């Protein structure tokens, strides 16, 4: 089963810290967003393997935009 991690606010994608194919767990950071000069880490939420990233550094995301797809284990 796949799980899509979504943005929870309007922000810039400051840094992508993982890549497709990486194994991740609920406490692993996928990307760091920047909003109002604050850095907000986005966590994987589930255990699995990243199958696809939907964002790149420098991009603006809005609330509900997909960030990554994780195939759950």
C-alpha positions in Angstrom: 0.0 0.0 0.0 1.4 3.4 -0.8 1.2 6.5 1.4 1.4 10.1 0.1 3.1 12.7 2.4 1.6 16.1 1.8 2.5 19.7 2.7 0.6 21.2 5.6 1.2 24.8 4.8 2.4 27.2 2.1 6.2 27.1 2.1 9.4 26.9 0.0 11.1 23.6 -0.3 14.4 24.6 1.3 16.2 21.2 1.1 15.4 17.6 0.0 17.1 15.3 2.5 16.1 11.9 1.1 15.8 10.4 -2.4 13.7 7.8 -4.2 14.7 4.3 -3.2 15.6 5.3 0.4 14.1 3.2 3.2 12.5 5.5 5.8 10.6 5.4 9.1 8.2 7.7 10.9 10.9 9.9 12.4 13.0 10.3 9.2 13.0 13.8 7.5 12.1 13.9 3.8 12.4 17.6 3.2 12.8 20.8 5.0 10.3 23.6 4.3 10.9 27.3 4.9 8.1 29.6 5.8 8.3 33.0 7.5 12.0 32.4 8.1 11.3 29.2 10.0 12.6 25.7 9.0 9.9 23.0 9.2 11.0 19.3 8.7 8.5 17.1 7.0 8.7 13.5 8.3 8.0 10.2 6.5 5.0 9.3 8.8 5.2 5.6 7.9 7.8 2.9 7.5 8.6 2.0 3.9 10.5 2.9 0.7 10.3 6.2 -1.1 9.0 5.4 -4.6 8.6 9.0 -5.9 9.4 12.6 -4.9 6.9 15.2 -6.1 9.0 18.3 -5.2 12.4 19.8 -5.9 14.4 22.3 -4.0 13.3 25.9 -4.5 9.8 25.0 -5.4 6.8 26.5 -3.5 4.2 24.0 -2.1 0.7 24.8 -0.9 -1.4 23.1 1.8 -2.3 19.6 0.6 0.4 19.4 -2.2 2.0 16.0 -2.4 5.7 15.8 -1.4 6.6 12.1 -1.6 5.0 8.7 -2.1 6.1 5.9 0.2 5.4 2.2 -0.4 4.6 0.9 3.1 6.2 -2.2 4.5 
